Amino acid sequence: MDDFYRLLLTSAATFIIGSLLTLVAARLTKVIFGRITARTSSETDDYILQVLVTTIKPLGLLISASVAWKVLPIENEINNAVLGIIKFVCLIIIVRLINKLVLRLIERWSLKINDNSVSTMLRSLSPMFRALVWCIGFVFYLQNMGVQMAAIWALLSAGGIGAGLALKEPVQEFFEYITILLDKPFENGQFIHVDGIWASVERVGVRSTRLRSINGEVIVMSNSALTNGKIANYGEMEYRRLVHRLGVIYETPYAKMKEIPQITKSIVETTEDVIFDRCHFVEFGKFSLDFELVYYIPTSNYLRAMEAQQKVNLEIMKMFEEKGIEFAFPTQTVHLTNSDHK
């Protein structure tokens, strides 16, 4: 009985001494590293110091408790159960510490990178990294508890193969998402044309991309369908090149034919946001004398381009009406088309 009380006092003294050492270690860490972080203006350094200090205290107390518990004359089964619980709690604290520190560093790194796509990718990989740390920590815990890992590794391998087959498409879509972020075929807000769809990009997701068509409806396409298709990205356009054919009747006098290029040039040059390129009489058509008008609109905005094009077209109609120039109306062409259908 005297031995039991002696061991109990030794256990209590061990726990008290360990707790004091833990408090001293936490205090020294705060003072020493606090002086270092005071020289920097980074909030990340202050966060890391705070996490370390708050982790040292519970971790030190648990270690002190485990050492003090081993001193007591307790049966092996109870002793192993209590130590197992203590080790498991220590594992949770350590894993949470690693996750907090690494994720904070990833966040800091992503903020320093000017590339928004890379920053988004790093943040999207954070949950995967957190899960990986938990899995590794749990495996180490099982090994430390003396669990035979051979059967578990075999089970995990078989489960991994099954999960890989079941999650083939989601995993593929995730890597296509990474490809979109790194390769940047398009970005949010840009106007694209893919598989006959004209739409603006609203959001690039892990599995699919959300588009808003010019008709207003929402279109959701898988990332693989986008990366494997042909994408015309109008958001990257600096200039829109527009080519028009203007057909006038054969009865148009020579003098007015010579005026048409100059008329169209003056219209285009006086229209806002439009750059004139050329206008030429290019062809004697079946039912019209054809001019080709080419000009540029320096914008990637589809609506602005259409508004500028509309202004040019209306001014051409107005000037042709004032000059007495008639557009050719191929009535015979319509007749031929109908007969072809018959």
MIVOVO-154468 format. One record per residue (C-alpha): y, x, z; residue in three letters. Coordinates in steps of 0.02 Angstrom, whole numbers, plus 50000, padded with zeros to 5 digits. Layout:
% MIVOVO-154468
YXZALA
...
END
This chain:
% MIVOVO-154468
500005000050000MET
501175014450040ASP
500805021849868ASP
501285005349786PHE
502975004749875TYR
503275022949834ARG
502915019749649LEU
504005004149654LEU
505465014149726LEU
505165027749595THR
505175014649458SER
506795006949522ALA
507615024149538ALA
507045028449361THR
507815012549292PHE
509445015149387ILE
509595033349332ILE
509195028549151GLY
510485014649155SER
511815026449222LEU
511395039249088LEU
511535025348959THR
513255020249019LEU
513815038549021VAL
513135041248845ALA
514035025648782ALA
515645031348865ARG
515535049048795LEU
515165042448622THR
516675031048629LYS
517825044948691VAL
517225058948577ILE
517065048948416PHE
518595038648462GLY
519655054348450ARG
518915057948278ILE
519195040348211THR
520965040248281ALA
521415053448153ARG
520915042048010THR
521625025347958SER
519955018447898SER
519345002347978GLU
517565006947931THR
517555021748051ASP
518145010548193ASP
516804997848148TYR
515425011048149ILE
515995017448319LEU
516014999848390GLN
514264996148325VAL
513575012548396LEU
514325009448567VAL
513694991548576THR
511954997148520THR
511775011848641ILE
511905000848795LYS
510484988348763PRO
509395001648681LEU
509615013548829GLY
509254999748954LEU
507654995048862LEU
507065013248856ILE
507445015149041SER
506484999149077ALA
504975005148978SER
504955021949068VAL
505135013249236ALA
503755001049193TRP
502535015049152LYS
502735021649330VAL
502055005549406LEU
500175003949432PRO
499924989249313ILE
498344984649220GLU
498234991549043ASN
498214974748957GLU
499784968549045ILE
500574985749028ASN
500264986248839ASN
500904968448817ALA
502534971948908VAL
502794988548818LEU
502434979848652GLY
503774967048687ILE
505014980748735ILE
504614990548576LYS
504834974848471PHE
506554971448546VAL
507014989748517CYS
506454987848336LEU
507594972748314ILE
509084982248385ILE
508774997748278ILE
508504987748117VAL
510084977648149ARG
511024993948179LEU
510425001548014ILE
510824985747917ASN
512564984447989LYS
512995002647955LEU
512275003647779VAL
512964986747724LEU
514674991547790ARG
514595007847691LEU
514054998347535ILE
515504986447558GLU
516715000947580ARG
516015009447425TRP
516154993447322SER
517974991447372LEU
518365009147315LYS
517605006047143ILE
518844999047019ASN
517454991046917ASP
517254973046978ASN
515534971246897SER
514814986246992VAL
515584979947154SER
514804962847125THR
513114970747089MET
513164981047250LEU
513574965747353ARG
512204955747268SER
510924969347312LEU
511384968847497SER
510154954847545PRO
508744964147456MET
509144980047551PHE
509214970547716ARG
507494963047684ALA
506784980147637LEU
507394987947801VAL
506594973847900TRP
504934976147809CYS
504914994947837ILE
505354992848020GLY
503984979948046PHE
502694991447964VAL
503195005648079PHE
503054994048228TYR
501284988948181LEU
500765007148157GLN
501525011748325ASN
500544997648408MET
498925004848339GLY
498584991448208VAL
497414997048069GLN
498504996347915MET
497144998647782ALA
496704980147776ALA
498534975147785ILE
498994986847641TRP
497584979447537ALA
498174961847577LEU
499974966347537LEU
499444974247372SER
498484958647320ALA
499914947647377GLY
501144958647284GLY
500194956647122ILE
500114937747144GLY
501944936847192ALA
502404947847044GLY
501524936046924LEU
502264920547006ALA
504014927847014LEU
503994935946843LYS
505344924946768GLU
506534925146920PRO
506374944046932VAL
506684945746745GLN
508224934746758GLU
508854945146905PHE
508734961246804PHE
509574952646658GLU
510954948346781TYR
511104966746826ILE
511154970646639THR
512594958446614ILE
513564966046759LEU
513344983946696LEU
513404981446508ASP
514794968246515LYS
514454958346355PRO
515644945446431PHE
516574941946592GLU
517154926546686ASN
518524917246595GLY
518144924346422GLN
517824913246271PHE
516164916546183ILE
515064909546044HIS
513174910246068VAL
511794900345983ASP
513024888245905GLY
513924885146070ILE
515794888246089TRP
516214889646272ALA
517134899246407SER
516184908346544VAL
516444900646715GLU
515194910046824ARG
513824923046801VAL
512414919246923GLY
510854928646977VAL
509724917746870ARG
510864908746748SER
512634908446680THR
513774893346688ARG
514784889646530LEU
516124876546494ARG
516044870846313SER
517574866246210ILE
517024848046226ASN
517144849246415GLY
515324848246469GLU
514494861346578VAL
513134871646494ILE
511924881946600VAL
511004895646505MET
509744908046573SER
510324926046578ASN
508874931546468SER
509384919046333ALA
511134926446334LEU
510634944746332THR
509334941946196ASN
510494931746085GLY
511964936245975LYS
513584934246071ILE
515294933545989ALA
516544937646126ASN
518274931346079TYR
518964937046245GLY
518914955046183GLU
519904950746026MET
521634958346010GLU
521964949645844TYR
521254934545756ARG
521174936645567ARG
521354920145474LEU
520994918345289VAL
521514902445195HIS
521284896545018ARG
522724886344947LEU
522354877044786GLY
523734869844676VAL
523574859544518ILE
523464867644347TYR
525084859244295GLU
526074870344416THR
527404880144317PRO
527344899144309TYR
528994900944402ALA
528354890844550LYS
526714900544549MET
527714916444574LYS
528654908544719GLU
527114903444818ILE
526714920744891PRO
528514922944948GLN
528594905345019ILE
527024907845123THR
527614925045179LYS
529274918245243SER
528374904045333ILE
527154915545420VAL
528474928445468GLU
529594915245546THR
528164907645646THR
528014913845825GLU
526464924245871ASP
525934926445688VAL
525864942545586ILE
525864941345396PHE
524624951745297ASP
524584945845115ARG
524574931244995CYS
523924932844816HIS
523454922044668PHE
521594926244665VAL
520644913944555GLU
520674901044418PHE
519574888144502GLY
518664873644420LYS
519984861244475PHE
521354871844552SER
522354887944546LEU
521864896844706ASP
522924907844819PHE
522224917644966GLU
523314918645121LEU
522884931045259VAL
523784933045425TYR
523434938645604TYR
523714929945770ILE
523834942845912PRO
522954932746048THR
521204930046116SER
521644912346170ASN
520814899846054TYR
522054885746086LEU
523574896746055ARG
522804902745893ALA
522484884945835MET
524254879645878GLU
524984894045778ALA
523834890045632GLN
524384871845639GLN
526224876845631LYS
525894887645478VAL
524924873845390ASN
526254860545423LEU
527654871845364GLU
526704875745204ILE
526494857145171MET
528334854245205LYS
528934868345091MET
527744863644951PHE
528404845744960GLU
530194851744950GLU
529814863344804LYS
528824850244711GLY
527194860144719ILE
525654849044722GLU
524014853444806PHE
522464851344699ALA
521334837044751PHE
519604839944677PRO
519054822044650THR
517764827744524GLN
517014839244656THR
516664824344768VAL
515834815244624HIS
514724830144586LEU
514224831744767THR
513714813544775ASN
512684815044616SER
511804830244687ASP
511284820144838HIS
510594806744724LYS
END
